[in-house]
Structure formats: structure tokens, C-alpha cells
């Protein structure tokens, strides 16, 4: 009885262990069939190590040389490319090694489901590395743009951050669309829906997009910067720029009242940047009496001599004093000249005052005088006075 029991127990144990032994035999057979692939896989991984070291050393040397040479914009590309390129090399090498291990026969590798899936994963990861590289480059350029440059005016922080974030979102959106297309997703419906939605949003928020585009144009074209005095033609707006935003900007008028201006106005209205002029112009008219007609020429000559000998007047620029018109009550003498370069606002107004006073002294020195509006009434029949 005991022998029968032992025999039955031994048989059950053998049956229970048979599947485990069979599973292990399959694993051993799978590994034995791929012994010959260990050397090619090792070569692929060794090549990945060598390429990674070479690219890291090359890009590091290139970035250092560009920084020393003052080409920091080129150095940004090299410094941003290092880590994504290193990961890309390892992604390609490891995926190739896994494909070789799954299917040793190159002729059958394209028909292997596992090898094909590994290839698709590799494509997605490479696209991810490309997006990472572009995003790193955008962030590096953002930091470079916002670095202090001493007394030089740098770009507005808000605008730079906004443009940087917009570009990064655009990059990742492009990576996502390319990845979906690569994995066989039908993009026709998505693109159609996105196009229709974009058209509806553009039509509904056209003023918003105009202002955002205006902010971007101010960022890149730089028609003015914070602190500049500007004049917006057609809107009777003059003042000093206090803030440049992505949607709107603030200009402090000469009367200290602020104007909040949508950026789209800068796209359609001419802008005068008063701080970008090299010289300040003085232009005024002196109106003499008609009875001083014979004194016009000596007055003009003395004013010309005054301007030509003044140390704050640029004698090489336009300098003109001439009888400009016969006014209703005046002989109009126009005076036009330019101050020397670098003449500040207070100095300019002091110079203008000196010239006006000096011209008045010249006129009175010749026995002439400035005219004032008069009206002559002609009565051909005479004036009858009734008692």
C-alpha cells in the first residue's frame, strides 16, 4: 500500500514539474539560438559608446570656441544639442540590439511583429529627442536675450517669455502630429477639424490676434523701446513709452496722463520716434511790418551771421534765413537751422530762446519792428458824420 502511494506521489510530482522543465527548455533554446548575435550586439553598443564620447567632446569644444570668439548664438546650438544627441545615439543602438536579439535573421526582421514595434518606439523616441533639442535651444536663446547688457536696453521680459512659450508649444505640437502620422493615425479628420476651429477662432478673436501680432512686430522690429518719446500720427498721442506688453502698451503723455494703446494701432499708424533723431531742428517765422520792407535784407544778413557763428548751431547742416511769404499783415522771414548732435532737451529749449531773443534785438537794432494783425477799412464815398 505504501509503495503504491509513493509511486502515485512520484508520478504526480513528475507531471507537475514537466511544464516547468518544458518552459525552461524553451528559454534555453531561445538563448542558445542567439549566441551568435552577442558579438554583433556588443559591437553596436561599443560603437554607441564611441560615438557618444566623440559627439560630447566635439560639441563641447565647439561651444567653448564659439563663446570665446563672441559667437554665442552659434554656441547655443552646440550646447543644446549635446544631451539630446547622446540619448538619440543610445536609443538607436539599444533598439537595434533588441531587434537583433528578437529576430537574428535580417531577412525576416521586417516581418517580425516585435522588431517592427521596437522600430516604431525608436521613431517616437527620436522625434521626442528632436523636440527636446529645439525646446532647449529656444530656452537658451531666451536666456541669452534677457541677459543684462550694461547701459544697453534689453528686450521686454514679458514679450520674450511669451514668444518662447509659444514656440515651444508649437514645437511639441508639431512633434505630436508627426508622431501620430508615423504610427498610422489618420490625420485628415484631425487637420480638417483643426482648420475649421482655427478659422472660427481667428474670426471671433481677430482683434486679439491683431494686438498679439502687433506686440510680436514691436519685439522684432524694435521701432521704439521703453523710455523713448514717440508720436502716433493720426491719433494725437505723444509721450514717453512706459511699458511694452504683448497685447497693449502704455505711453505716458507729456501732460503725465497715461495712454493704454492696443498694439494693433502701431501696425496701421505711422510712429515718430523722437529719441532716434540725431539733431534737433529750430524753425520759426519772424513777421516784420510792411513799412520795414527796406530793412528785410540787412536783418536776414545779420541773422545768418548770428547762426553761422553760434557754437551750438551745426553750420554743416541746413541753415536757411529767407523772406518766405507776404502775409496779410507781415513780411514773413523764415529761420531754419539745426542744433549740434547730442543736444539735450533743456539745452535745446535754452538755445531756441537765445536765438529768438537775439533775432528780436537784430530787428529792433535796424529800427524795424514786428507786425501785429491790422485791418484797413477803405470807404470810397468817405465817412459821413451826422450831427
C-alpha positions as CSV (number, residue, x, y, z in Angstrom):
1,X,0.0,0.0,0.0
2,X,2.8,2.4,0.8
3,X,4.6,1.5,-2.4
4,X,1.5,2.3,-4.4
5,X,1.1,5.6,-2.6
6,X,4.8,6.6,-3.1
7,X,4.6,5.7,-6.8
8,X,1.5,7.8,-7.3
9,X,3.1,10.7,-5.5
10,X,6.2,10.5,-7.6
11,X,4.2,10.3,-10.8
12,X,2.2,13.5,-9.8
13,X,5.4,15.3,-9.0
14,X,6.9,14.4,-12.3
15,X,3.8,15.5,-14.2
16,X,3.7,18.8,-12.2
17,X,7.4,19.5,-12.9
18,X,7.2,18.6,-16.6
19,X,5.7,22.0,-17.8
20,X,8.3,23.9,-15.7
21,X,11.1,21.9,-17.3
22,X,9.5,22.5,-20.7
23,X,9.3,26.3,-20.2
24,X,12.9,26.4,-19.2
25,X,13.9,24.3,-22.1
26,X,12.3,26.9,-24.4
27,X,14.2,29.7,-22.7
28,X,17.5,27.9,-23.0
29,X,16.8,27.0,-26.7
30,X,15.8,30.7,-27.4
31,X,19.1,31.9,-25.8
32,X,21.2,29.2,-27.5
33,X,19.8,30.2,-30.9
34,X,21.1,33.8,-30.3
35,X,24.6,33.1,-29.1
36,X,26.0,34.2,-32.4
37,X,24.3,37.6,-32.1
38,X,26.0,38.5,-28.9
39,X,29.1,39.7,-30.8
40,X,27.2,42.0,-33.3
41,X,25.2,43.4,-30.4
42,X,28.3,44.1,-28.4
43,X,29.8,45.8,-31.5
44,X,26.7,48.0,-31.8
45,X,26.8,49.0,-28.2
46,X,30.6,49.7,-28.4
47,X,30.0,51.9,-31.4
48,X,27.3,53.8,-29.4
49,X,29.8,54.4,-26.6
50,X,32.5,55.7,-29.0
51,X,30.0,58.0,-30.9
52,X,28.6,59.3,-27.7
53,X,32.1,60.3,-26.4
54,X,33.1,61.8,-29.8
55,X,29.9,63.9,-30.1
56,X,30.1,65.1,-26.5
57,X,33.8,66.2,-26.8
58,X,33.2,67.8,-30.3
59,X,30.2,69.8,-29.3
60,X,31.8,70.9,-26.0
61,X,34.9,72.1,-27.8
62,X,32.8,73.8,-30.5
63,X,30.6,75.6,-27.9
64,X,33.7,76.8,-25.9
65,X,35.4,78.1,-29.1
66,X,32.2,79.9,-30.2
67,X,31.8,81.5,-26.8
68,X,35.4,82.7,-26.7
69,X,35.1,84.1,-30.2
70,X,31.9,86.0,-29.4
71,X,29.6,83.8,-31.5
72,X,27.3,82.9,-28.6
73,X,24.3,82.4,-30.9
74,X,26.1,79.5,-32.6
75,X,27.3,78.2,-29.2
76,X,23.7,77.8,-28.1
77,X,23.0,75.3,-30.8
78,X,26.0,73.1,-29.8
79,X,25.3,73.3,-26.1
80,X,21.6,72.5,-26.6
81,X,22.3,69.5,-29.0
82,X,24.7,67.6,-26.7
83,X,22.4,65.7,-24.4
84,X,19.5,65.0,-26.9
85,X,22.1,63.7,-29.4
86,X,23.7,61.5,-26.8
87,X,20.3,60.0,-25.9
88,X,19.4,59.6,-29.6
89,X,22.6,57.5,-30.2
90,X,21.7,55.2,-27.3
91,X,18.1,54.9,-28.4
92,X,19.1,53.8,-31.8
93,X,21.8,51.5,-30.6
94,X,19.7,49.8,-27.9
95,X,16.7,49.5,-30.3
96,X,18.9,47.9,-32.9
97,X,20.3,45.5,-30.3
98,X,16.9,44.5,-29.2
99,X,15.7,43.9,-32.8
100,X,18.8,41.8,-33.5
101,X,18.1,39.8,-30.3
102,X,14.4,39.3,-31.1
103,X,15.0,38.3,-34.7
104,X,18.5,37.3,-35.6
105,X,17.7,36.8,-39.3
106,X,17.9,40.2,-41.1
107,X,15.7,38.9,-43.9
108,X,12.8,38.0,-41.5
109,X,13.3,41.1,-39.3
110,X,10.8,43.2,-41.3
111,X,8.1,40.6,-40.8
112,X,8.7,40.2,-37.1
113,X,5.9,41.9,-35.1
114,X,8.3,42.5,-32.1
115,X,11.0,44.0,-34.3
116,X,8.5,46.3,-36.1
117,X,7.1,47.5,-32.8
118,X,10.6,48.3,-31.5
119,X,11.2,50.3,-34.7
120,X,8.1,52.3,-34.1
121,X,9.1,53.0,-30.5
122,X,12.5,54.1,-31.7
123,X,11.0,56.6,-34.2
124,X,8.8,58.1,-31.5
125,X,11.7,58.5,-29.1
126,X,13.9,60.1,-31.8
127,X,11.1,62.6,-32.5
128,X,10.9,63.2,-28.8
129,X,14.7,64.0,-28.7
130,X,14.3,66.4,-31.7
131,X,11.6,68.3,-29.9
132,X,13.7,68.3,-26.7
133,X,16.6,69.8,-28.6
134,X,14.6,72.5,-30.2
135,X,12.9,73.4,-26.8
136,X,16.3,73.5,-25.1
137,X,17.6,75.8,-27.9
138,X,14.6,78.1,-27.5
139,X,15.1,78.4,-23.8
140,X,18.8,79.1,-24.2
141,X,18.1,81.8,-26.7
142,X,15.5,83.2,-24.3
143,X,18.1,83.4,-21.5
144,X,20.6,85.0,-23.9
145,X,18.1,87.7,-25.0
146,X,17.3,88.6,-21.4
147,X,20.9,88.9,-20.2
148,X,21.8,92.4,-19.0
149,X,23.9,94.4,-21.4
150,X,25.1,97.2,-19.2
151,X,23.5,100.5,-20.3
152,X,22.1,99.0,-23.4
153,X,18.4,98.4,-23.4
154,X,17.4,94.7,-23.4
155,X,14.2,93.2,-24.6
156,X,11.0,93.2,-22.6
157,X,10.8,90.2,-20.3
158,X,7.1,89.6,-20.7
159,X,7.3,89.5,-24.5
160,X,10.3,87.3,-24.6
161,X,8.8,84.7,-22.2
162,X,5.5,84.8,-24.2
163,X,7.2,84.2,-27.6
164,X,9.4,81.5,-26.1
165,X,6.5,79.6,-24.6
166,X,4.5,80.0,-27.9
167,X,7.4,78.5,-29.9
168,X,7.9,75.6,-27.5
169,X,4.2,74.7,-27.6
170,X,4.3,74.9,-31.4
171,X,7.4,72.6,-31.5
172,X,5.7,69.9,-29.3
173,X,2.5,70.2,-31.2
174,X,4.5,69.5,-34.4
175,X,6.2,66.6,-32.8
176,X,2.9,65.1,-31.7
177,X,1.4,65.5,-35.2
178,X,4.4,63.9,-36.9
179,X,4.4,61.0,-34.4
180,X,0.7,60.3,-34.9
181,X,1.2,60.3,-38.7
182,X,4.2,57.9,-38.2
183,X,2.1,55.5,-36.1
184,X,-0.6,55.4,-38.9
185,X,-3.2,57.6,-37.3
186,X,-5.5,59.2,-40.0
187,X,-4.7,62.9,-39.8
188,X,-7.3,64.1,-42.4
189,X,-10.1,64.4,-39.9
190,X,-7.9,66.0,-37.2
191,X,-6.4,68.5,-39.7
192,X,-9.9,69.4,-41.1
193,X,-11.3,69.9,-37.6
194,X,-8.3,71.9,-36.5
195,X,-8.5,74.1,-39.6
196,X,-12.2,74.8,-39.1
197,X,-11.6,75.6,-35.4
198,X,-8.7,77.8,-36.3
199,X,-10.8,79.8,-38.8
200,X,-13.6,80.2,-36.3
201,X,-11.3,81.3,-33.5
202,X,-9.4,83.7,-35.9
203,X,-12.7,85.3,-37.0
204,X,-14.0,85.6,-33.4
205,X,-10.8,86.9,-31.9
206,X,-9.4,88.9,-34.8
207,X,-8.8,92.0,-32.7
208,X,-7.0,89.9,-30.1
209,X,-4.7,88.3,-32.8
210,X,-4.1,91.7,-34.3
211,X,-2.8,93.1,-31.0
212,X,-0.7,90.0,-30.3
213,X,0.8,90.2,-33.8
214,X,1.4,93.9,-33.2
215,X,3.3,93.0,-30.0
216,X,5.4,90.5,-31.8
217,X,6.2,93.0,-34.5
218,X,7.3,95.6,-31.9
219,X,9.5,92.8,-30.4
220,X,11.3,92.0,-33.6
221,X,11.3,95.3,-35.5
222,X,12.0,97.5,-32.3
223,X,10.6,100.8,-33.6
224,X,10.9,102.1,-30.1
225,X,11.9,101.0,-26.6
226,X,10.9,101.8,-23.0
227,X,11.8,105.4,-22.3
228,X,11.6,106.7,-25.9
229,X,9.5,109.7,-26.7
230,X,7.1,108.8,-29.5
231,X,4.3,110.5,-31.5
232,X,1.5,108.4,-33.1
233,X,0.2,110.1,-36.2
234,X,-3.5,110.3,-36.7
235,X,-4.3,109.7,-33.0
236,X,-2.8,112.9,-31.5
237,X,-0.8,110.8,-29.0
238,X,2.6,111.9,-27.8
239,X,4.6,110.9,-24.8
240,X,7.2,108.6,-23.3
241,X,6.9,104.8,-23.6
242,X,6.5,103.2,-20.1
243,X,5.5,99.7,-20.9
244,X,5.6,97.4,-23.9
245,X,3.2,94.4,-23.4
246,X,2.3,91.5,-25.6
247,X,-1.3,92.8,-26.0
248,X,-1.1,96.5,-25.3
249,X,1.5,99.2,-24.5
250,X,1.5,102.2,-22.2
251,X,2.6,105.7,-23.2
252,X,2.8,108.5,-20.6
253,X,1.7,111.7,-22.3
254,X,3.6,115.0,-21.9
255,X,0.8,116.1,-19.5
256,X,1.6,112.9,-17.4
257,X,-1.7,111.3,-18.3
258,X,-1.1,107.7,-19.5
259,X,-2.4,106.2,-22.8
260,X,-3.1,102.5,-22.9
261,X,-2.7,101.7,-26.6
262,X,-3.6,98.3,-28.3
263,X,-0.6,97.1,-30.2
264,X,-2.6,96.8,-33.4
265,X,-2.5,100.6,-33.6
266,X,1.2,100.5,-34.2
267,X,0.7,98.4,-37.3
268,X,-1.5,100.9,-39.1
269,X,-0.4,104.3,-37.8
270,X,3.0,105.9,-38.6
271,X,5.2,106.4,-35.5
272,X,7.7,109.2,-34.9
273,X,10.4,108.2,-32.5
274,X,11.6,111.5,-31.1
275,X,14.6,109.9,-29.3
276,X,16.1,108.5,-32.5
277,X,16.7,111.9,-34.2
278,X,20.3,112.9,-34.5
279,X,19.7,116.6,-34.3
280,X,17.0,119.0,-33.1
281,X,15.6,121.5,-35.6
282,X,14.8,125.1,-34.9
283,X,12.2,126.6,-37.2
284,X,10.3,129.8,-36.6
285,X,9.0,132.8,-38.6
286,X,9.6,136.4,-37.8
287,X,6.9,138.8,-39.2
288,X,8.1,142.3,-39.9
289,X,5.9,145.3,-40.8
290,X,5.4,146.3,-44.4
291,X,6.9,149.7,-43.7
292,X,10.2,147.9,-42.8
293,X,10.5,146.4,-46.3
294,X,13.8,148.1,-47.0
295,X,15.2,146.6,-43.8
296,X,14.4,143.0,-44.6
297,X,17.8,142.2,-46.4
298,X,20.1,143.6,-43.6
299,X,18.0,141.8,-41.0
300,X,18.3,138.5,-42.9
301,X,22.1,139.0,-43.3
302,X,22.6,139.7,-39.6
303,X,20.5,136.6,-38.6
304,X,22.6,134.5,-41.0
305,X,25.8,135.8,-39.4
306,X,24.4,135.0,-35.9
307,X,23.6,131.4,-36.8
308,X,26.9,130.8,-38.7
309,X,28.9,131.9,-35.7
310,X,26.9,130.2,-32.9
311,X,28.7,127.3,-31.3
312,X,25.5,125.3,-30.7
313,X,24.3,125.5,-34.3
314,X,25.6,122.9,-36.8
315,X,26.9,125.0,-39.7
316,X,27.3,121.9,-41.9
317,X,23.5,121.1,-41.7
318,X,20.7,123.0,-43.4
319,X,20.9,126.7,-42.4
320,X,18.4,129.0,-44.1
321,X,17.1,132.5,-43.4
322,X,14.9,134.0,-46.2
323,X,11.8,136.1,-47.0
324,X,9.3,133.3,-47.1
325,X,5.9,135.0,-47.8
326,X,3.9,138.2,-47.9
327,X,1.5,137.7,-45.1
328,X,-1.8,139.5,-44.5
329,X,-0.1,142.0,-42.2
330,X,3.6,140.8,-42.2
331,X,6.7,140.2,-44.2
332,X,7.4,136.7,-43.1
333,X,11.1,135.8,-42.6
334,X,11.6,132.1,-42.1
335,X,14.5,130.9,-39.9
336,X,15.6,127.3,-40.1
337,X,18.7,125.7,-38.5
338,X,19.8,122.6,-36.6
339,X,21.5,122.2,-33.2
340,X,24.7,120.2,-32.8
341,X,24.4,116.5,-32.3
342,X,23.7,115.3,-28.8
343,X,21.9,118.5,-27.8
344,X,19.6,117.6,-24.9
345,X,16.1,118.8,-24.4
346,X,16.8,121.5,-21.8
347,X,19.8,122.8,-23.8
348,X,17.7,122.8,-27.0
349,X,15.0,125.0,-25.4
350,X,17.6,127.3,-24.0
351,X,19.2,127.6,-27.4
352,X,15.9,128.3,-29.0
353,X,15.2,131.1,-26.5
354,X,18.6,132.7,-27.1
355,X,18.0,132.7,-30.9
356,X,14.6,134.3,-30.5
357,X,15.9,137.0,-28.2
358,X,18.9,137.6,-30.5
359,X,16.7,137.9,-33.6
360,X,14.4,140.4,-31.8
361,X,17.4,142.5,-30.9
362,X,18.6,142.4,-34.5
363,X,15.2,143.5,-35.8
364,X,15.0,146.4,-33.3
365,X,18.6,147.3,-33.9
366,X,17.7,148.1,-37.5
367,X,14.8,150.3,-36.5
368,X,12.3,147.7,-37.6
369,X,9.6,146.1,-35.6
370,X,7.4,143.0,-35.6
371,X,3.9,143.4,-37.1
372,X,0.7,142.6,-35.4
373,X,-2.6,141.9,-37.2
374,X,-4.2,145.0,-38.6
375,X,-7.3,145.7,-40.6
376,X,-7.6,148.6,-43.1
377,X,-11.2,149.7,-44.0
378,X,-11.5,151.5,-47.3
379,X,-14.5,153.9,-47.6
380,X,-14.5,155.2,-51.2
381,X,-17.5,157.5,-50.5
382,X,-16.0,158.9,-47.4
383,X,-17.3,158.8,-43.9
384,X,-20.3,160.9,-43.2
385,X,-20.7,162.2,-39.7
386,X,-24.2,163.2,-38.7
387,X,-24.8,165.8,-36.1
